[in-house]
Amino acid sequence: MINEILFMNGYGVYVWSSFIFTLIGFFILYSAIKLQLIKEQKKFDAKFKNLSSEKIELAKKQETYRELLPNTSVSKI
């Protein structure tokens, strides 16, 4: 029974290799996007730390700042 699932009448090599290829592709894309997000967050933090206290308070009140970066630094991806 397990052999039938693995071999799939001779098509198992193609099916399982395409399945593995797809999973590897998704993992690579996820990793690339995650790394780019971290890089952009660091750039944003570096620019944000140089602001005066008045501008920081103004930025915190704006809706876009709250949407860009949540209070935690953990990504929700």
C-alpha positions as CSV (number, residue, x, y, z in Angstrom):
1,M,0.0,0.0,0.0
2,I,2.8,2.5,0.9
3,N,4.7,1.4,-2.2
4,E,1.6,2.3,-4.3
5,I,1.5,5.8,-2.8
6,L,5.3,6.3,-3.3
7,F,5.5,4.9,-6.9
8,M,2.1,6.0,-8.2
9,N,2.2,3.6,-11.2
10,G,5.6,4.9,-12.3
11,Y,4.7,8.6,-11.9
12,G,5.8,8.9,-8.3
13,V,9.3,10.2,-9.2
14,Y,7.7,13.1,-11.1
15,V,5.0,13.9,-8.6
16,W,7.3,13.8,-5.5
17,S,10.1,15.7,-7.2
18,S,7.7,18.5,-8.2
19,F,6.2,18.5,-4.7
20,I,9.7,18.8,-3.1
21,F,10.7,21.5,-5.7
22,T,7.6,23.5,-4.8
23,L,8.3,23.3,-1.1
24,I,11.9,24.4,-1.6
25,G,10.8,27.3,-3.8
26,F,8.3,28.4,-1.1
27,F,10.9,28.2,1.6
28,I,13.4,30.2,-0.4
29,L,10.8,32.9,-1.2
30,Y,9.8,33.1,2.5
31,S,13.4,33.4,3.6
32,A,14.2,36.1,1.1
33,I,11.1,38.2,2.1
34,K,11.8,37.7,5.8
35,L,15.4,38.9,5.4
36,Q,14.3,41.9,3.4
37,L,11.7,42.8,6.0
38,I,14.3,42.7,8.7
39,K,16.6,44.9,6.6
40,E,13.9,47.4,6.0
41,Q,12.9,47.5,9.7
42,K,16.5,48.2,10.7
43,K,16.7,51.0,8.2
44,F,13.4,52.4,9.5
45,D,14.6,52.2,13.1
46,A,17.9,53.9,12.2
47,K,16.1,56.9,10.7
48,F,13.4,57.0,13.4
49,K,16.0,57.2,16.2
50,N,17.5,60.3,14.7
51,L,14.3,62.3,15.1
52,S,13.7,64.8,17.9
53,S,11.2,63.9,20.6
54,E,8.5,66.2,19.1
55,K,8.7,64.5,15.8
56,I,8.7,61.1,17.4
57,E,5.4,61.9,19.2
58,L,3.9,63.3,16.0
59,A,4.9,60.1,14.1
60,K,3.5,57.9,16.8
61,K,0.1,59.6,16.5
62,Q,0.0,59.0,12.7
63,E,-2.0,56.0,11.5
64,T,0.7,54.9,9.0
65,Y,3.4,54.5,11.7
66,R,1.1,52.2,13.7
67,E,0.4,50.1,10.6
68,L,4.0,49.9,9.4
69,L,5.6,48.5,12.5
70,P,3.7,46.9,15.4
71,N,5.0,47.4,19.0
72,T,6.8,44.1,18.8
73,S,9.8,43.4,16.6
74,V,8.6,39.9,15.8
75,S,7.4,39.5,12.3
76,K,3.9,38.1,11.7
77,I,4.8,36.5,8.4
